[in-house]
């Protein structure tokens, strides 16, 4: 939910007041996408109450289907000028291609997860920013808490919230550029 709530902050300043945002996601089988959508919607309403959000749910998970759905949304929504992709993985190259098919610019595109597809899109300036969770850090913190709870490490166990990093072409983490 925190990732979704973070998305409107970099997105909104890049858009004119009357521009709509296309929110893309899967069918809801991944709870994280549901949480992202709720966080995004609540924060966007607070920041820019009049901004229209066009929701696009891709039931197939197929890039060609998504590309066609985005093309249809663009044809029906001439005010769409941005994308917030809630996808856990994939789909963003198809969305970028649909904007190109329609001959439309996309001045603001926020994606999630710094995977290979999003890294390439970010480096090519096809995606404006990627919301990145350092899962390795989250795992280290979780292990630390378990070890404290078992007495293997000193200190009182405490909860940690997963941080969200806004990654642009100018601050890509070094570990994302190094192949595994």
KAJO-V133626 format. One record per backbone hydrogen bond with DSSP energy under -0.5 kcal/mol. CO is the residue of the C=O (numbers start at 0). NH is the residue of the N-H. E is the energy in kcal/mol with one decimal. If there is no record, write none. Layout:
{{CO	NH	E} {CO	NH	E}}
//
This chain:
{{0	4	-2.4} {1	5	-1.6} {2	6	-1.3} {3	7	-0.6} {5	8	-0.9} {5	9	-0.8} {6	10	-1.4} {7	11	-2.8} {8	12	-0.7} {10	13	-1.2} {11	14	-1.7} {15	18	-1.7} {19	80	-2.4} {19	81	-0.8} {20	22	-0.6} {20	53	-3.0} {21	23	-0.6} {21	83	-2.6} {22	55	-3.0} {23	85	-3.1} {24	57	-2.8} {28	30	-0.7} {29	32	-1.3} {29	33	-1.0} {30	34	-2.4} {31	35	-2.7} {32	36	-2.3} {33	37	-2.2} {34	38	-2.5} {35	39	-2.7} {36	40	-2.7} {37	41	-2.2} {38	42	-2.0} {39	43	-3.0} {40	44	-2.3} {41	45	-1.6} {42	46	-2.6} {43	47	-3.3} {47	50	-2.0} {51	20	-2.5} {52	54	-0.6} {53	22	-3.1} {55	24	-1.7} {55	57	-0.6} {56	58	-0.8} {61	65	-2.5} {62	66	-2.7} {63	67	-1.9} {64	68	-2.4} {65	69	-2.8} {66	70	-2.3} {67	71	-2.3} {68	72	-2.2} {69	73	-2.6} {70	74	-2.2} {71	75	-2.0} {72	76	-1.4} {76	79	-1.9} {78	19	-2.9} {80	107	-0.8} {81	21	-2.8} {82	109	-2.7} {83	23	-1.8} {83	85	-0.6} {90	94	-1.7} {91	95	-2.4} {92	96	-2.3} {93	97	-1.9} {94	98	-1.8} {95	99	-2.0} {96	100	-2.8} {97	101	-1.9} {98	103	-2.6} {99	102	-1.3} {107	82	-2.1} {108	127	-1.6} {108	128	-1.7} {109	84	-2.9} {110	130	-3.0} {112	114	-1.7} {114	118	-2.6} {115	119	-2.2} {116	120	-2.3} {117	121	-2.6} {118	122	-2.6} {119	123	-1.7} {120	125	-2.9} {120	126	-1.2} {121	124	-1.4} {128	110	-2.2} {129	131	-0.7} {129	166	-3.0} {130	112	-2.7} {131	133	-0.5} {131	164	-2.8} {132	134	-1.5} {133	137	-2.0} {134	138	-2.4} {135	139	-2.4} {136	140	-2.6} {137	141	-2.3} {138	142	-2.6} {139	143	-2.2} {140	144	-2.3} {141	145	-2.3} {142	146	-2.6} {143	147	-2.3} {144	148	-2.6} {145	149	-1.6} {146	151	-2.2} {146	152	-1.1} {147	150	-1.3} {162	164	-0.5} {164	131	-3.0} {164	166	-0.8} {165	167	-0.5} {166	129	-2.6} {167	170	-1.4} {172	175	-1.4} {172	176	-0.8} {173	176	-0.9} {173	177	-0.7} {176	178	-0.6}}
//
